[in-house]
Amino acid sequence: MWIVLISFSFVLYRAYRVITGPKAVSYIPGLRPLFAPITLFGETLPTSTWNPGLTRPWEWRKFSYFNHTREVLSMVPLLSGQSCLYVGSLPVMKQLLSTEGEMRMRKPEQLTAAVYMTTSWTAFSC
């Protein structure tokens, strides 16, 4: 009984997050993986289409920098994690950081070291 109730509650919560996730990132097009990179499953499972993983910036560097059509991409995880924005342009990053308080956006501290070591793309939580 309790397992069914907890499972049903989790499904309802994730359905709510899937509906409100794109709204949190202002419906900016982007990735819709199962897990966010900075979660237990996102870190342990290998990088693929459904799980960007921690090595996404490194593995996608070959085409991300030259074939991107947008300077800002959103990531809305379907099962686990928080919605966030990836910024690939230094001027856009500076503009977002200058209005960080007004937009209720913040850069997660656990992403700071990994992002600076792997790529110039920066993630912001929404």
C-alpha positions, 0 to 999 in steps of 0.5 A, a space after each residue: 500500500 505505502 509503496 504504491 502511494 509513494 510511487 504514485 506521489 513520485 509520478 505526480 511530482 515528476 509530471 508536475 516538474 515536466 510541465 513546469 520545467 520548460 516554464 522555468 527556463 522560459 520555454 527555451 529549446 534544448 535538451 530533455 534528458 532523463 537525468 540531470 548531469 549532477 545527480 546520482 544517476 546522471 553521474 554514474 550512467 554513461 553519457 548518451 542521448 538520454 543522459 548527458 552525464 558529466 562528460 557531455 561538454 567534452 564529448 559534444 565539443 566537436 559539433 557544439 562550438 561550430 554548429 550551434 544555432 543558439 547561444 543559450 540552451 535549456 536542460 529540463 530533466 524528466 526524472 531526476 534533477 533541476 532545470 537549468 540553462 547552458 550558456 556558450 557565449 561570454 557576453 550572454 554569460 556576463 549579461 545573465 550574471 549581472 541580472 542574476 538576482 532579478 531573474 532568480 537564477 543562480 549558478 550551482 556551486 558544484 558546477 563551477 569547478 567542472 565547467 571551468 575545467 571542461 568547457 566554456 559552457 556554463 549552466 545556470 539553475 532556474 
